[in-house]
Amino acid sequence: MTRSLCKIAAAAALVLFTTLTPVTALAKESFSVCWSIYVGWMPWDYGAQQKIVDKWAAKYDITIDVVQINDYVESINQYTAGAYDGCAMTNMDALTIPAAGGVDSTALIVGDFSNGNDGVVLKGTDTLANIKGQDVNLVELSVSHYLLARALDTVNLSEKDLTVVNTSDADMVAAFTTKGVTAVATWNPLLSEITAMPDSHKVFDSSKIPGEIIDLMVVNTETLKANPNFGKALTGAWYEIMATMSADDDAGKAARTFMAKASGTDLAGYDAQLASTRMFYKASEAVTFVNSPELKDTMQKVAEFSFDHGLLGEGAPNAGFVGIETPVGVFGSESNVQLRFIADYMAMAADGKL
């Protein structure tokens, strides 16, 4: 998954949104969501192919089309433009593209957080502080960039102490094999390939900042309000998939094998990625996570990083320009809430009320 951000793409998406999307969502019967390849989002493919999503949609007399989009940022842009009712994305991308672009969005399902899937790797040293003065290759303005900033905080360094070199995720592995590249920040499966190389040392990973890089199914808030059955069907399907894939039986292994193959790896490789992902297999676990005060604190950190890097738009006067609503309160502008974390539908799943 190219979990990256782009101000130009966000601006273009905003233009598309304002020209293509009606101001008020209406009740309807057909919906569509999109996703891209990443360990925590492969369940959507499985759920679509195995007709689990169709089954839950039929329960509520609606249809839901689940569409794979190969380019991650493009999937968010299309969601922002109104082409899809929902999209799989990270918490930071949800803030900086649709929410910052004026599209009121709701994190319907909190599926997981990265717990080692993202990391910083140095060549020739196993000490993070030695990154000072180096060029660091990463996808600029991505969650890798955020991870680097959080890593530097732990050793009293900042970005002014090094040079960020914008590098496509497609070129990351090859770049690290060259003599001139000595430091990278990236995500799996690229991270695993790089750490397997001689003289490479993972000096920081997302397990050190648990709960900060979060993978979501984000839906249009107005669409959800007008069509609660859309939220119920998606959530019900998701937790049926979770129950299947988390089981250590033939059905669970078959499900994970399907996801592994679809993402370009094998069962062992996919299980290894799951091991560094904190999947919320049970709805109750996701509810607890969303209701915790730590989520609001995390989103403040994400908003501050995003503002410092110009990702909230040229007109944003501060990190709180875009309000972020959580169950324990709002960070930022209460008059401009554009990103919402709710536990309502996941709580229904946990209580067996879907």
C-alpha positions in Angstrom: 0.0 0.0 0.0 1.4 3.4 -0.9 0.3 5.0 2.3 1.4 8.5 1.2 0.0 12.0 1.1 0.1 14.7 -1.6 -1.1 18.3 -1.3 -1.6 18.6 -5.0 -3.7 15.4 -5.0 -5.7 16.7 -2.1 -6.3 20.0 -3.8 -7.4 18.3 -7.0 -9.7 16.0 -5.0 -11.3 19.0 -3.4 -12.0 20.6 -6.8 -13.6 17.3 -7.9 -15.5 17.1 -4.7 -17.0 20.5 -5.0 -18.1 19.9 -8.6 -19.3 16.4 -8.4 -20.8 15.9 -4.9 -24.2 17.1 -3.9 -24.3 19.2 -0.7 -26.7 16.9 1.1 -26.7 13.1 1.0 -30.0 11.4 0.4 -31.3 8.0 1.4 -30.4 5.4 -1.2 -30.1 1.6 -1.8 -26.8 1.2 -3.6 -23.4 2.0 -2.2 -19.7 1.5 -3.0 -16.5 1.4 -1.0 -12.9 1.2 -2.2 -9.7 -0.3 -0.8 -6.1 -0.9 -1.7 -3.6 -3.6 -0.9 -2.3 -3.6 2.7 -2.3 -6.3 5.3 -5.2 -4.8 7.3 -7.4 -4.1 4.3 -7.2 -7.5 2.5 -10.2 -8.7 4.5 -12.4 -6.4 2.3 -11.3 -8.3 -0.7 -12.0 -11.6 1.0 -15.4 -10.4 2.2 -16.3 -9.3 -1.3 -15.1 -12.4 -3.1 -16.7 -14.7 -0.6 -20.0 -12.8 -0.8 -20.0 -11.9 2.9 -20.5 -8.2 2.1 -23.3 -9.1 -0.2 -25.0 -11.2 2.5 -24.9 -8.4 5.0 -26.1 -5.9 2.4 -29.0 -8.1 1.5 -30.0 -8.3 5.1 -30.6 -4.6 5.1 -32.1 -4.5 1.5 -29.2 -2.6 0.0 -26.2 -3.4 -2.3 -22.6 -2.6 -1.6 -19.9 -2.7 -4.3 -16.4 -3.3 -3.0 -13.8 -2.0 -5.4 -10.0 -2.5 -5.4 -8.0 0.6 -6.5 -4.3 -0.1 -7.1 -3.2 3.5 -6.3 -3.8 4.2 -2.6 -3.8 8.1 -2.8 -6.0 7.9 -5.9 -8.5 5.8 -3.9 -8.8 8.5 -1.3 -9.0 11.2 -4.0 -11.9 9.4 -5.6 -13.7 9.0 -2.3 -13.1 12.7 -1.6 -14.6 13.5 -5.0 -17.8 11.6 -4.1 -17.1 8.6 -6.4 -17.3 6.2 -3.4 -19.3 6.2 -0.2 -16.4 4.8 1.8 -12.6 4.1 1.5 -10.0 2.3 3.5 -7.3 4.7 4.7 -5.1 5.7 7.6 -6.0 8.2 10.3 -3.5 10.7 9.0 -4.7 10.5 5.4 -8.3 10.8 6.5 -7.4 14.1 8.2 -5.2 15.6 5.5 -7.1 14.7 2.3 -10.9 14.4 2.7 -11.3 16.2 6.1 -8.9 19.0 5.2 -10.6 19.2 1.8 -14.0 19.9 3.4 -15.5 16.4 3.2 -17.0 15.5 6.5 -15.9 11.9 7.1 -16.5 9.3 9.8 -14.2 6.5 10.9 -16.9 3.8 10.9 -14.6 0.8 11.5 -11.2 1.0 13.3 -9.7 -2.2 12.0 -6.1 -2.1 13.4 -3.1 -0.1 14.1 0.5 -0.7 12.9 2.5 -2.4 15.7 5.8 -2.9 13.9 4.7 -2.8 10.3 6.4 0.6 9.8 10.0 1.2 10.7 13.3 3.2 10.4 16.3 1.2 9.2 19.9 2.3 9.3 22.9 0.7 7.5 26.0 0.0 9.5 24.7 1.0 12.9 22.1 -0.1 15.3 21.8 3.2 17.1 19.0 5.6 16.2 20.9 8.7 17.3 23.4 8.0 14.5 20.8 9.1 12.0 21.9 12.7 12.6 23.4 14.2 9.5 22.2 11.5 7.2 20.0 11.5 4.2 16.8 9.5 5.0 14.9 8.0 2.1 11.2 7.8 2.6 7.9 8.6 0.9 7.6 12.3 1.8 4.5 13.4 3.8 3.5 9.8 4.4 3.0 7.8 7.6 6.7 6.9 7.2 7.5 10.6 7.5 5.3 10.9 10.6 7.0 7.8 12.1 10.5 9.4 11.5 9.4 12.6 13.2 8.2 10.5 16.2 11.4 8.5 16.2 13.5 11.7 16.3 11.6 12.9 19.3 12.9 10.0 21.3 16.5 10.9 20.8 16.1 14.7 21.0 16.6 15.3 17.3 14.4 16.9 14.7 14.1 17.0 10.9 16.6 19.9 10.8 19.2 17.4 12.0 19.0 15.4 8.8 17.8 15.5 5.1 14.6 13.8 3.9 14.9 12.4 0.4 11.6 11.8 -1.2 11.6 8.2 -2.6 8.9 6.2 -4.2 7.9 3.1 -2.4 8.4 1.2 -5.6 12.1 2.3 -5.5 12.8 1.9 -1.8 14.2 -1.6 -1.7 16.5 -1.1 -4.7 17.7 2.2 -3.3 18.8 0.6 0.0 21.1 -1.8 -1.9 23.1 1.2 -3.2 26.1 2.5 -1.3 24.8 6.0 -1.0 21.6 5.2 0.8 22.2 4.5 4.5 18.8 5.3 6.1 15.2 4.6 5.2 11.8 4.8 6.7 9.2 2.5 5.2 6.4 -0.1 5.8 5.9 -3.8 5.2 6.4 -5.8 3.1 9.3 -3.4 2.0 10.5 -3.2 5.6 10.9 -6.9 5.9 12.9 -7.0 2.6 15.2 -4.3 3.7 15.8 -5.6 7.2 16.8 -8.9 5.7 19.7 -7.3 3.9 23.3 -7.5 5.2 24.3 -4.8 7.7 20.8 -3.4 8.1 19.4 -2.5 11.5 15.8 -1.6 12.4 16.3 1.1 15.0 12.7 2.2 15.5 9.3 0.9 14.5 5.6 1.6 15.1 5.4 -0.7 18.1 7.2 2.1 20.0 4.2 4.4 19.2 1.3 2.0 19.5 -2.1 3.2 18.4 -0.8 6.2 16.3 -0.8 4.7 12.8 -4.4 3.5 12.5 -6.1 1.8 9.6 -9.8 2.6 9.1 -12.8 2.2 6.9 -13.9 5.9 6.5 -17.3 6.8 5.2 -19.0 10.0 4.2 -20.7 11.4 7.3 -23.8 12.7 5.5 -24.3 9.4 3.6 -24.0 7.5 6.9 -26.5 9.7 8.7 -29.0 9.3 5.8 -28.4 5.6 5.5 -27.6 3.9 8.8 -28.2 0.5 7.2 -25.1 1.1 5.1 -23.0 1.4 8.3 -24.7 -1.7 9.8 -24.1 -3.9 6.8 -20.4 -2.9 6.4 -19.7 -3.4 10.1 -21.6 -6.7 10.3 -19.7 -8.0 7.3 -16.3 -6.9 8.7 -16.7 -8.7 12.0 -17.9 -11.9 10.4 -14.7 -11.7 8.3 -12.6 -11.0 11.5 -14.1 -14.0 13.3 -13.3 -16.3 10.3 -9.7 -15.1 9.6 -8.6 -15.0 13.3 -9.6 -18.7 13.9 -6.8 -21.2 14.1 -8.7 -23.7 12.1 -9.0 -24.8 8.4 -11.4 -22.0 7.6 -9.2 -19.4 9.2 -6.1 -20.6 7.4 -8.0 -20.7 4.1 -9.1 -17.1 4.6 -5.6 -15.9 5.4 -4.2 -17.9 2.5 -6.7 -16.2 0.2 -5.6 -12.8 1.5 -2.0 -13.7 1.3 -2.2 -14.7 -2.3 -4.2 -11.6 -3.3 -1.6 -9.4 -1.7 1.4 -11.1 -3.4 2.7 -13.3 -0.6 2.1 -16.7 1.0 0.4 -17.6 4.3 3.6 -17.4 6.3 4.4 -14.0 4.8 0.9 -12.7 5.5 0.8 -14.1 9.0 4.2 -12.4 9.7 2.6 -9.1 8.6 -0.4 -9.7 10.8 2.0 -10.4 13.7 3.2 -6.7 13.5 -0.4 -5.4 13.1 -2.6 -5.0 16.1 -5.8 -6.3 14.5 -9.0 -5.6 16.4 -10.6 -9.0 15.7 -13.3 -8.4 18.3 -15.6 -5.4 18.0 -15.4 -4.8 21.7 -11.6 -4.2 21.4 -12.1 -1.6 18.8 -14.8 0.1 20.9 -12.4 0.3 23.9 -9.7 1.8 21.6 -12.0 4.5 20.1 -13.5 5.4 23.5 -10.1 5.9 25.1 -8.7 9.4 25.8 -5.5 8.3 24.1 -7.1 8.5 20.7 -7.8 12.2 21.0 -4.2 12.8 22.1 -2.9 10.8 19.1 -5.0 12.8 16.7 -3.6 16.0 18.2 -0.1 14.7 17.4 -1.1 13.8 13.9 -2.8 17.2 13.4 0.3 19.0 14.6 2.6 17.1 12.3 0.2 17.7 9.4 0.0 21.4 10.1 3.8 21.7 10.4 4.2 20.1 7.0 1.5 22.2 5.3 -1.0 19.3 4.9 -4.0 21.0 6.3 -4.1 23.5 3.5 -2.6 27.0 2.9 -5.4 28.7 4.7 -5.0 26.7 7.9 -3.9 29.0 10.7 -3.1 26.3 13.2 -3.2 22.5 13.9 -6.7 22.7 15.2 -8.2 24.2 12.0 -9.9 21.0 11.1 -11.9 19.7 14.1 -11.5 16.0 15.0 -14.4 14.6 17.0 -13.8 11.6 19.4 -16.1 10.1 22.0 -14.1 12.0 24.7 -14.2 15.4 23.0 -13.1 17.4 20.0 -9.6 18.4 19.2 -9.5 21.7 17.3 -12.3 23.7 15.9 -15.7 22.6 17.1 -17.3 24.8 14.3 -15.3 22.9 11.6 -15.5 19.3 12.6 -14.7 17.3 9.5 -13.3 14.0 10.9 -15.2 11.9 13.4 -14.3 8.8 15.3 -17.4 6.9 16.5 -17.9 3.6 18.3 -21.6 3.3 17.6 -21.7 0.7 14.9 -18.9 -1.4 16.3 -20.7 -1.3 19.7 -23.8 -2.8 17.9 -21.6 -5.6 16.6 -20.1 -6.2 20.0 -23.6 -6.4 21.5 -24.9 -8.7 18.8 -27.4 -6.1 17.6 -26.6 -6.0 13.9 
